[in-house]
């Protein structure tokens, strides 16, 4: 459980730093999305979300994950992962052959204004561990807005054997950092790094794209972002929008818990 070297806390830059990302498990690409593109996405979001509130009064809530934005996105927002800007970032991280694992919006508003416990994402995924999230805020996102706190370097532990709230007292202390993200910044997070977030104490809504990408050799890919597929094996989530990991098993922990 010992660290083998010191971990840097300098995790920001105007271009991708692979060495820092590999060491810390997170890197903030400052203004990785051009200002004009973000301004257009902000306007698209405001029009889209105001229409939902006008028609429904409230957004649909995911009771299993309160920050998960469950509403069907507009075409512009839903297709943002296909943009040349995401392709540029994705290929800088994984090389010329990159696939999409999943994409969504995560939101903290009055309906989801609570702490998200310390966890890692990979234990909820299928396929190989070479995955990362691109968190892209539409509006300013810092600690006061319920921004994420990362335990730098903890991805080196890998998969911990189960899913749930991590007890950090069982490990040596690792540096923690909560970046202040501006619209257009891209927080690139290894899916095995430990992270958490506090409540949104501001008057604004925390709205983030969460685009999970991986090498196209992973059988859990859903769409190509760049290059070509590098696998002939597929897990069913490519065409099954209601895909659930437990459906791959006759019996498993998730099914036992459900019973």
C-alpha positions as CSV (number, residue, x, y, z in Angstrom):
1,X,0.0,0.0,0.0
2,X,3.0,2.3,-0.1
3,X,3.6,5.0,-2.7
4,X,6.7,4.3,-4.8
5,X,7.3,8.0,-5.8
6,X,6.0,11.5,-5.1
7,X,2.9,12.5,-7.1
8,X,2.8,15.9,-8.8
9,X,-0.2,18.2,-8.2
10,X,0.6,20.2,-11.3
11,X,-2.1,18.7,-13.5
12,X,-3.1,21.5,-15.8
13,X,-1.8,22.6,-19.2
14,X,-2.8,24.0,-22.6
15,X,-1.9,20.7,-24.3
16,X,-2.1,17.1,-23.2
17,X,0.7,15.9,-21.0
18,X,0.8,12.1,-21.1
19,X,3.4,11.7,-18.5
20,X,1.4,13.7,-15.9
21,X,-1.8,11.8,-16.8
22,X,-0.1,8.4,-16.5
23,X,1.4,9.4,-13.1
24,X,-1.6,11.2,-11.5
25,X,-4.6,9.6,-13.3
26,X,-6.1,13.0,-14.2
27,X,-5.1,16.0,-16.4
28,X,-6.9,19.3,-17.1
29,X,-6.6,20.4,-20.7
30,X,-7.2,24.1,-20.4
31,X,-9.5,25.4,-23.1
32,X,-9.4,22.1,-24.9
33,X,-12.8,23.1,-26.5
34,X,-12.7,26.4,-28.4
35,X,-14.7,29.3,-26.8
36,X,-17.0,29.7,-29.8
37,X,-18.0,26.0,-29.6
38,X,-18.7,26.2,-25.9
39,X,-20.8,29.4,-26.3
40,X,-22.9,27.6,-28.9
41,X,-23.3,24.6,-26.6
42,X,-24.3,26.9,-23.7
43,X,-27.0,28.4,-25.8
44,X,-28.2,25.0,-27.0
45,X,-28.4,23.8,-23.4
46,X,-30.4,26.8,-22.2
47,X,-32.9,26.5,-25.0
48,X,-33.2,22.7,-24.5
49,X,-33.4,22.7,-20.7
50,X,-35.8,25.7,-20.5
51,X,-38.2,23.7,-22.8
52,X,-38.0,20.7,-20.5
53,X,-38.9,22.8,-17.5
54,X,-41.6,24.6,-19.4
55,X,-43.2,21.3,-20.5
56,X,-42.6,19.1,-17.5
57,X,-41.9,21.4,-14.6
58,X,-38.9,19.2,-13.5
59,X,-36.4,16.9,-15.2
60,X,-36.8,13.2,-14.9
61,X,-34.7,11.8,-12.1
62,X,-32.5,8.7,-12.1
63,X,-33.1,7.2,-8.6
64,X,-30.1,5.0,-8.9
65,X,-27.7,7.9,-9.7
66,X,-29.1,11.3,-8.9
67,X,-26.5,13.2,-10.9
68,X,-27.1,11.2,-14.1
69,X,-29.2,13.4,-16.5
70,X,-31.9,11.0,-17.6
71,X,-33.7,13.1,-20.2
72,X,-33.3,12.4,-23.9
73,X,-30.8,15.0,-25.2
74,X,-31.3,17.2,-28.2
75,X,-29.4,16.2,-31.4
76,X,-26.8,18.8,-31.0
77,X,-26.0,17.9,-27.4
78,X,-26.3,14.2,-28.0
79,X,-23.9,14.3,-31.0
80,X,-21.2,16.5,-29.4
81,X,-18.9,13.5,-28.9
82,X,-18.7,13.2,-32.7
83,X,-17.0,16.6,-33.0
84,X,-13.5,17.2,-34.4
85,X,-12.6,18.6,-31.0
86,X,-13.3,15.4,-29.1
87,X,-11.5,13.5,-31.8
88,X,-8.4,15.7,-31.3
89,X,-8.4,15.1,-27.6
90,X,-9.2,11.4,-27.9
91,X,-6.4,10.6,-30.3
92,X,-3.9,12.6,-28.1
93,X,-4.8,10.2,-25.3
94,X,-5.2,6.8,-26.9
95,X,-3.6,7.2,-30.4
96,X,-5.2,6.9,-33.8
97,X,-7.8,4.2,-33.1
98,X,-10.3,5.3,-30.4
99,X,-13.8,4.3,-29.5
100,X,-16.6,5.6,-27.5
101,X,-17.7,3.6,-24.4
102,X,-20.5,5.9,-23.2
103,X,-21.6,9.5,-23.1
104,X,-24.0,11.5,-21.0
105,X,-24.5,14.7,-19.1
106,X,-24.0,14.7,-15.3
107,X,-25.8,17.5,-13.4
108,X,-26.0,18.9,-9.9
109,X,-29.0,21.1,-9.2
110,X,-31.6,21.4,-6.5
111,X,-32.6,17.7,-7.1
112,X,-29.1,16.4,-6.7
113,X,-27.5,18.7,-4.2
114,X,-25.6,16.1,-2.1
115,X,-22.2,14.5,-1.6
116,X,-21.1,11.8,-4.0
117,X,-19.0,9.3,-2.0
118,X,-15.4,8.3,-2.8
119,X,-15.4,5.7,-5.6
120,X,-13.8,4.6,-8.8
121,X,-15.7,4.2,-12.1
122,X,-14.0,1.2,-13.6
123,X,-15.8,-1.3,-11.3
124,X,-19.1,-0.3,-12.9
125,X,-17.8,-0.8,-16.4
126,X,-17.2,-3.8,-18.7
127,X,-14.2,-4.4,-21.0
128,X,-10.6,-3.4,-20.2
129,X,-9.4,-0.8,-17.7
130,X,-7.8,1.5,-20.3
131,X,-10.7,3.9,-20.1
132,X,-11.0,7.6,-19.3
133,X,-13.8,10.2,-18.9
134,X,-13.7,13.6,-20.6
135,X,-15.5,15.9,-18.2
136,X,-16.4,19.1,-20.0
137,X,-18.2,21.8,-18.1
138,X,-20.8,24.0,-19.8
139,X,-20.5,26.5,-17.0
140,X,-17.9,27.2,-14.3
141,X,-17.3,24.3,-12.0
142,X,-15.3,24.4,-8.9
143,X,-15.5,23.1,-5.3
144,X,-18.4,25.4,-4.5
145,X,-20.3,24.1,-7.5
146,X,-20.0,20.5,-6.5
147,X,-16.9,19.9,-8.5
148,X,-15.0,16.6,-8.4
149,X,-12.1,16.0,-6.0
150,X,-9.5,13.5,-7.3
151,X,-7.1,11.4,-5.2
152,X,-4.1,11.7,-7.5
153,X,-2.3,8.5,-8.3
154,X,-4.8,6.1,-6.9
155,X,-5.5,4.5,-10.3
156,X,-2.2,2.6,-9.7
157,X,-4.1,0.4,-7.3
158,X,-6.3,-0.8,-10.2
159,X,-9.6,-2.6,-9.5
160,X,-10.2,-3.0,-5.8
161,X,-12.4,-6.1,-6.1
162,X,-15.8,-4.6,-5.5
163,X,-17.9,-1.5,-6.1
164,X,-19.0,1.0,-3.5
165,X,-17.7,3.7,-1.2
166,X,-13.9,3.4,-0.8
167,X,-12.4,3.6,2.8
168,X,-9.4,5.8,2.3
169,X,-8.2,5.1,5.8
170,X,-7.1,1.6,4.6
171,X,-4.5,3.2,2.4
172,X,-1.7,5.7,2.6
173,X,-2.7,9.3,2.1
174,X,-2.7,10.5,-1.5
175,X,-2.8,14.2,-2.6
176,X,-6.3,15.5,-3.2
177,X,-7.2,18.2,-5.7
178,X,-10.4,19.9,-6.8
179,X,-9.7,21.7,-10.1
180,X,-11.5,24.9,-10.9
181,X,-12.9,24.2,-14.3
182,X,-13.9,27.0,-16.8
183,X,-16.2,26.4,-19.7
184,X,-14.1,24.8,-22.4
185,X,-11.7,23.1,-20.0
186,X,-11.5,19.3,-20.3
187,X,-10.8,17.2,-17.2
188,X,-9.4,13.9,-18.4
189,X,-9.9,11.2,-15.7
190,X,-8.6,7.6,-15.7
191,X,-11.6,5.4,-14.9
192,X,-9.8,3.7,-12.0
193,X,-8.8,6.9,-10.1
194,X,-10.7,7.6,-6.8
195,X,-12.9,10.6,-6.9
196,X,-15.8,12.2,-5.0
197,X,-17.8,15.5,-5.0
198,X,-19.4,17.7,-2.5
199,X,-22.8,19.5,-2.6
200,X,-23.4,22.4,-5.0
201,X,-23.5,25.5,-2.8
202,X,-23.7,28.0,-5.6
203,X,-26.7,29.4,-7.3
204,X,-25.8,27.9,-10.6
205,X,-26.3,24.4,-12.0
206,X,-23.3,22.1,-12.5
207,X,-23.6,20.7,-16.0
208,X,-20.9,18.5,-17.4
209,X,-20.5,16.3,-20.4
210,X,-19.1,12.9,-19.4
211,X,-17.7,11.3,-22.5
212,X,-15.9,7.9,-21.8
213,X,-13.4,6.9,-24.4
214,X,-11.0,3.9,-24.8
215,X,-8.8,2.2,-27.4
216,X,-10.9,0.7,-30.2
217,X,-9.4,-2.8,-29.4
218,X,-11.8,-2.9,-26.4
219,X,-14.8,-5.2,-27.0
220,X,-17.1,-2.9,-25.1
221,X,-16.8,0.0,-27.5
222,X,-20.1,1.4,-28.8
223,X,-19.0,3.7,-31.7
224,X,-15.8,4.8,-33.4
225,X,-14.4,8.2,-32.6
226,X,-11.3,7.9,-34.8
227,X,-9.4,5.3,-36.9
228,X,-10.6,1.7,-37.2
229,X,-11.9,-1.0,-35.0
230,X,-9.1,-3.2,-33.7
231,X,-11.3,-6.1,-32.4
232,X,-13.6,-8.8,-33.7
233,X,-15.1,-9.4,-30.2
234,X,-18.2,-7.5,-29.0
235,X,-20.1,-7.1,-25.8
236,X,-23.8,-6.6,-26.5
237,X,-24.0,-3.0,-25.3
238,X,-23.2,-1.8,-28.9
239,X,-26.8,-2.3,-30.1
240,X,-28.6,-2.8,-26.8
241,X,-29.6,0.5,-25.3
242,X,-31.0,-1.2,-22.2
243,X,-27.7,-3.1,-21.7
244,X,-27.1,-4.2,-18.1
245,X,-23.9,-5.9,-17.0
246,X,-25.8,-8.4,-14.8
247,X,-27.5,-9.8,-17.9
248,X,-24.2,-11.3,-18.9
249,X,-24.4,-13.7,-16.0
250,X,-26.7,-16.6,-14.9
251,X,-25.9,-15.4,-11.3
252,X,-23.8,-12.7,-9.9
253,X,-23.5,-10.2,-7.0
254,X,-25.8,-7.7,-8.6
255,X,-28.5,-10.3,-9.2
256,X,-28.2,-11.6,-5.6
257,X,-28.5,-8.0,-4.3
258,X,-31.6,-7.5,-6.4
259,X,-33.2,-10.6,-4.9
